[in-house]
Amino acid sequence: MSNNQQYKTTDYAEIFKALSNPNRLRILLKLVSCCRPGTVSLVDERDTAYVGEVGQDLGIVKSTVSHHIKELKRVGLIRTRRAGQKIECWVDVDVLSSLRQFFTF
């Protein structure tokens, strides 16, 4: 394990626990693949990923997506912000960087 002091072992364990759910992992991978982490992900014509739309191609109902997004947000993997009646979401680049450092031996 690297000497990264930003996150504790328990923080990493929480992240890995959240990602152990296949739907959460699929949601994160979709957000990462849509565009560069740290920017709002490309899902619609306005380059924005909305919580309710993230699960459409994944076959996950909106209420379940909302639950998974909440958990990914809780562990710091994603960020959200309200845009009118919708909630935008994107991957937190700092957490991805920390995970990259964690796996650097």
C-alpha positions as CSV (number, residue, x, y, z in Angstrom):
1,M,0.0,0.0,0.0
2,S,1.3,3.5,-0.8
3,N,2.0,6.1,1.9
4,N,-1.0,8.1,0.9
5,Q,-2.1,10.0,4.1
6,Q,-5.2,11.5,2.6
7,Y,-7.4,8.4,3.1
8,K,-7.4,5.9,5.9
9,T,-7.7,2.2,5.4
10,T,-11.2,2.3,6.7
11,D,-12.1,4.9,4.0
12,Y,-10.8,2.6,1.3
13,A,-12.7,-0.3,2.8
14,E,-15.9,1.7,2.6
15,I,-15.2,2.6,-1.0
16,F,-14.5,-1.1,-1.9
17,K,-17.6,-2.1,0.0
18,A,-19.7,0.3,-2.0
19,L,-18.2,-1.0,-5.2
20,S,-18.8,-4.6,-4.3
21,N,-22.4,-4.1,-5.5
22,P,-22.5,-4.9,-9.2
23,N,-25.0,-2.1,-10.0
24,R,-23.0,0.5,-8.2
25,L,-19.9,-0.6,-10.1
26,R,-21.7,-0.4,-13.4
27,I,-23.0,3.1,-12.6
28,L,-19.5,4.3,-11.7
29,L,-18.0,2.7,-14.8
30,K,-20.7,4.4,-16.9
31,L,-19.9,7.7,-15.4
32,V,-16.2,7.3,-15.9
33,S,-16.6,6.1,-19.5
34,C,-18.9,9.0,-20.4
35,C,-16.2,11.7,-20.1
36,R,-13.2,12.8,-18.2
37,P,-13.6,12.3,-14.4
38,G,-14.2,15.6,-12.6
39,T,-16.5,16.9,-15.2
40,V,-20.3,16.3,-15.6
41,S,-20.7,13.1,-17.6
42,L,-22.1,12.9,-21.1
43,V,-25.5,11.3,-21.1
44,D,-27.7,13.7,-22.9
45,E,-27.3,16.3,-25.6
46,R,-26.3,18.9,-23.0
47,D,-23.3,16.8,-21.8
48,T,-24.9,16.1,-18.4
49,A,-25.6,12.9,-16.5
50,Y,-28.8,13.1,-14.5
51,V,-29.4,10.6,-11.7
52,G,-32.6,9.4,-13.2
53,E,-31.1,8.8,-16.6
54,V,-27.8,7.1,-15.5
55,G,-29.5,3.7,-15.1
56,Q,-31.5,3.7,-18.4
57,D,-29.0,1.7,-20.5
58,L,-28.1,-0.4,-17.5
59,G,-31.6,-1.7,-16.9
60,I,-31.8,-0.2,-13.4
61,V,-35.0,1.6,-12.3
62,K,-34.8,5.2,-11.2
63,S,-35.5,4.6,-7.5
64,T,-32.7,2.0,-7.4
65,V,-30.3,4.3,-9.3
66,S,-31.0,7.0,-6.8
67,H,-30.2,4.7,-3.9
68,H,-26.9,3.6,-5.5
69,I,-26.0,7.2,-6.4
70,K,-26.5,8.1,-2.7
71,E,-24.2,5.3,-1.6
72,L,-21.5,6.2,-4.2
73,K,-21.8,9.9,-3.0
74,R,-21.5,8.8,0.7
75,V,-18.2,7.2,0.1
76,G,-17.0,10.1,-2.0
77,L,-16.7,8.5,-5.4
78,I,-19.1,10.9,-7.1
79,R,-20.4,14.4,-6.6
80,T,-23.8,15.8,-7.3
81,R,-25.5,19.1,-7.8
82,R,-29.1,20.2,-8.3
83,A,-29.9,21.6,-11.8
84,G,-33.6,22.7,-11.6
85,Q,-35.6,19.5,-11.0
86,K,-32.7,17.2,-11.9
87,I,-29.6,16.2,-10.1
88,E,-26.3,16.1,-12.1
89,C,-23.6,13.7,-11.1
90,W,-20.0,13.1,-11.9
91,V,-17.0,11.2,-10.7
92,D,-14.7,12.8,-8.1
93,V,-11.2,13.0,-9.7
94,D,-9.5,13.3,-6.3
95,V,-10.9,10.0,-5.1
96,L,-9.9,8.3,-8.3
97,S,-6.4,9.7,-7.9
98,S,-6.2,8.4,-4.4
99,L,-7.4,5.0,-5.5
100,R,-4.7,5.0,-8.2
101,Q,-2.1,5.8,-5.6
102,F,-3.4,3.1,-3.3
103,F,-2.8,0.5,-5.9
104,T,0.7,1.8,-6.7
105,F,3.3,-0.3,-5.1
